[in-house]
Amino acid sequence: MHADLPQIESCLISDKRRIQRALLEIIAIRLATSREALDDYASKTLLAYTADPDAIRDTIEESLRELQRHGFIGTDNFGNYQATKLGKAIVASSLDPEDGIFIHSELKKALQAFVMDGEMHVLYNFTPVHDLDGVAVNWRVFWNEMQQLDESGLRVLSFLGLSPALINKMYATQIRRSCD
């Protein structure tokens, strides 16, 4: 109750993805589209009171270049920023730009070899994109399921970078570890 309060600071400068996400959001909803409006927006955040103004300008400039490089924003004929379809999709999905890039590239790959004659494509599209720390794969169950796959399912498995040989190896390794 008598302890000192911790120092309050903006999270926008601590992580590049956060400032990029904030800039992408305000551009996508057209709250600010010119460089002056973006600077005005930044001047009204906690960031403006906790960081060096030159560092803020540099971070905004770098973030805008990064957003343009990844195809999230572009400029119109008047030099104003506007969100692309991909940028708007990332804002609507609540993903940060880095995860959006990953998911977009995975979906583009999936479109090249999308297999509609089975249910494996659904499993692929709904698999979490983040590592699930602490989750151990039961390779016996995986192996049993693989044995039941038809040609379509095996093609999807191959597209994901998994071969029957790899699954057999992982299953055998798991069996050896459990016997030790």
C-alpha positions as CSV (number, residue, x, y, z in Angstrom):
1,M,0.0,0.0,0.0
2,H,2.9,2.3,0.7
3,A,5.1,1.1,-2.2
4,D,6.1,3.5,-5.0
5,L,4.1,3.3,-8.1
6,P,5.9,1.8,-11.1
7,Q,7.0,4.2,-13.9
8,I,4.3,4.4,-16.6
9,E,5.6,4.1,-20.2
10,S,4.0,3.6,-23.6
11,C,4.2,0.1,-25.1
12,L,4.3,1.5,-28.6
13,I,8.0,2.3,-28.6
14,S,9.1,-0.9,-26.9
15,D,8.0,-3.3,-29.6
16,K,8.1,-2.4,-33.3
17,R,5.0,-4.5,-34.1
18,R,2.9,-2.5,-31.7
19,I,3.5,0.9,-33.4
20,Q,3.1,-0.7,-36.8
21,R,-0.2,-2.2,-35.7
22,A,-1.4,1.2,-34.4
23,L,-0.4,3.0,-37.6
24,L,-2.0,0.4,-39.8
25,E,-5.2,0.6,-37.8
26,I,-5.5,4.4,-38.0
27,I,-4.7,4.4,-41.7
28,A,-7.2,1.6,-42.4
29,I,-10.0,3.3,-40.6
30,R,-8.9,6.6,-42.3
31,L,-8.5,8.4,-39.0
32,A,-5.1,9.7,-40.2
33,T,-3.9,9.3,-43.8
34,S,-1.3,12.1,-44.3
35,R,2.1,12.2,-42.6
36,E,1.1,15.4,-40.7
37,A,-2.1,13.6,-39.4
38,L,0.0,10.6,-38.3
39,D,2.4,12.9,-36.5
40,D,-0.6,14.6,-34.8
41,Y,-2.0,11.3,-33.8
42,A,1.4,10.3,-32.3
43,S,1.6,13.6,-30.4
44,K,-1.6,12.7,-28.6
45,T,-0.4,9.3,-27.3
46,L,1.4,8.5,-24.1
47,L,4.4,7.8,-26.3
48,A,4.8,11.5,-26.9
49,Y,5.2,12.2,-23.2
50,T,7.6,9.3,-22.5
51,A,10.0,9.2,-25.5
52,D,12.3,11.5,-27.4
53,P,10.4,13.2,-30.3
54,D,13.2,12.4,-32.7
55,A,13.0,8.7,-31.8
56,I,9.3,8.8,-32.3
57,R,9.6,10.4,-35.7
58,D,12.2,7.9,-36.7
59,T,10.2,4.9,-35.5
60,I,7.1,6.2,-37.3
61,E,9.1,6.7,-40.5
62,E,10.6,3.2,-40.3
63,S,7.3,1.6,-39.5
64,L,5.6,3.3,-42.5
65,R,8.4,2.0,-44.8
66,E,8.0,-1.5,-43.3
67,L,4.2,-1.4,-43.8
68,Q,4.6,-0.3,-47.4
69,R,7.3,-2.9,-48.0
70,H,5.0,-5.7,-46.8
71,G,2.1,-4.4,-48.9
72,F,-0.1,-3.3,-46.0
73,I,-0.3,0.3,-47.1
74,G,0.2,2.4,-50.2
75,T,-0.1,6.0,-51.2
76,D,-2.7,7.7,-53.4
77,N,-2.1,10.4,-56.0
78,F,-1.9,13.0,-53.3
79,G,0.7,11.2,-51.2
80,N,-1.8,10.2,-48.5
81,Y,-1.5,6.7,-47.0
82,Q,-4.2,4.1,-47.6
83,A,-4.6,0.5,-46.5
84,T,-4.4,-2.2,-49.1
85,K,-6.9,-5.1,-49.1
86,L,-4.2,-7.1,-47.2
87,G,-3.8,-4.3,-44.7
88,K,-7.5,-4.0,-44.1
89,A,-7.7,-7.8,-43.7
90,I,-5.0,-7.8,-41.0
91,V,-6.8,-5.0,-39.1
92,A,-10.1,-6.9,-39.3
93,S,-8.4,-10.1,-38.1
94,S,-6.8,-8.5,-35.1
95,L,-3.5,-10.0,-36.1
96,D,-0.2,-8.2,-35.7
97,P,1.5,-7.5,-39.0
98,E,4.1,-10.2,-38.5
99,D,1.5,-12.9,-38.0
100,G,-0.5,-11.5,-40.9
101,I,2.5,-11.9,-43.2
102,F,2.9,-15.6,-42.1
103,I,-0.8,-16.5,-42.5
104,H,-1.0,-14.7,-45.8
105,S,2.0,-16.6,-47.2
106,E,0.6,-19.9,-45.9
107,L,-2.8,-19.2,-47.5
108,K,-1.1,-18.4,-50.8
109,K,0.8,-21.7,-50.6
110,A,-2.4,-23.5,-49.8
111,L,-4.1,-22.1,-52.9
112,Q,-1.4,-23.6,-55.1
113,A,-2.2,-27.1,-54.0
114,F,-5.6,-27.0,-52.3
115,V,-7.1,-30.5,-52.1
116,M,-10.8,-30.4,-52.0
117,D,-11.5,-34.2,-52.3
118,G,-11.0,-34.8,-48.6
119,E,-11.2,-33.2,-45.2
120,M,-7.4,-32.7,-44.6
121,H,-7.5,-29.1,-46.1
122,V,-9.7,-28.1,-43.2
123,L,-7.2,-29.5,-40.7
124,Y,-4.5,-27.5,-42.4
125,N,-6.4,-24.3,-42.5
126,F,-7.4,-24.4,-38.8
127,T,-4.1,-25.5,-37.3
128,P,-2.8,-22.9,-34.8
129,V,0.0,-20.7,-36.2
130,H,1.8,-20.4,-32.9
131,D,3.9,-23.0,-31.3
132,L,2.1,-24.8,-28.6
133,D,4.8,-25.1,-26.0
134,G,4.5,-28.1,-23.7
135,V,2.2,-30.0,-26.1
136,A,3.6,-33.4,-26.9
137,V,2.6,-35.1,-30.1
138,N,1.4,-38.6,-29.6
139,W,3.0,-40.1,-32.7
140,R,1.2,-43.4,-32.2
141,V,-2.2,-41.7,-32.7
142,F,-0.7,-39.7,-35.6
143,W,0.7,-42.9,-37.2
144,N,-2.7,-44.7,-36.7
145,E,-4.5,-41.8,-38.4
146,M,-2.0,-41.7,-41.2
147,Q,-2.6,-45.4,-41.9
148,Q,-6.3,-44.5,-42.6
149,L,-5.5,-41.7,-45.1
150,D,-6.4,-42.1,-48.7
151,E,-4.3,-40.7,-51.6
152,S,-5.8,-37.2,-51.2
153,G,-4.9,-37.1,-47.5
154,L,-1.4,-38.3,-48.2
155,R,-1.0,-35.5,-50.8
156,V,-2.0,-32.9,-48.2
157,L,0.4,-34.5,-45.7
158,S,3.2,-34.3,-48.2
159,F,2.3,-30.7,-49.0
160,L,2.7,-29.9,-45.3
161,G,6.2,-31.3,-45.3
162,L,5.3,-34.6,-43.6
163,S,6.1,-37.9,-45.2
164,P,5.1,-41.4,-44.1
165,A,8.8,-42.1,-43.5
166,L,9.1,-39.2,-41.1
167,I,6.0,-40.1,-39.2
168,N,7.2,-43.8,-39.0
169,K,10.6,-42.5,-37.6
170,M,8.9,-40.3,-35.0
171,Y,6.6,-43.1,-34.0
172,A,9.5,-45.5,-33.6
173,T,11.5,-43.0,-31.6
174,Q,8.6,-42.5,-29.3
175,I,8.2,-46.2,-28.8
176,R,12.0,-46.6,-28.0
177,R,11.8,-43.7,-25.5
178,S,8.8,-45.2,-23.7
179,C,10.6,-48.6,-23.4
180,D,13.8,-47.0,-21.9
